[in-house]
Amino acid sequence: MSERPAIERAVRPVAASQHETSELIMPHDANILGHAFGGAIMAMVDKAAAVAAFRHSRTACVTASIDRVDFREPIHVGDLVTCKASVNFVGNTSMEVGVRVEAEDLISGARRHTNTCYLTFVAIDRNGRPVPVSLVSPEGEEQLRRYDAAQARRRRRLEERQAEARAEGET
């Protein structure tokens, strides 16, 4: 059996694909308590993460999964919500994008970290088939910490997927 030739992949720094976006929470984004709907925040998160994934891969990407999301505290009507997205780790065709969500009271200037989400995107071609993605090069201690944590999350996701496949095979 012959070995496949190694495919050279470009390497891009985290900073090259980072994205930050903000949106004011309006009454139509909120429930009767004046708290932003989780779905409205998740839509913002998904869009911010998609921009980072597109910038990194320079091709179309689709959301493959969103890891557990915990809302630490409510976001109120009138708050400015900021989503900060970065590519944390790259597999072959997939990328983990981390998004930090902050809410700012525009009157007081107080900012609160309301949640962090991790999304997996897959780069695709015109036919919807996965395509290889440039590697990511973390710089500095914080980016290295996020890279290592993302790698551990990826390992857990793959283990969970394998366990689910085994369980389905047994039924």
Beta strands, then each sheet from edge to edge (+ up, - down):
strand 1: 11-13
strand 2: 19-24
strand 3: 61-66
strand 4: 79-90
strand 5: 94-105
strand 6: 111-123
strand 7: 135-137
sheet 1: 1+ 7+
sheet 2: 2+ 4- 5+ 6- 3+
end
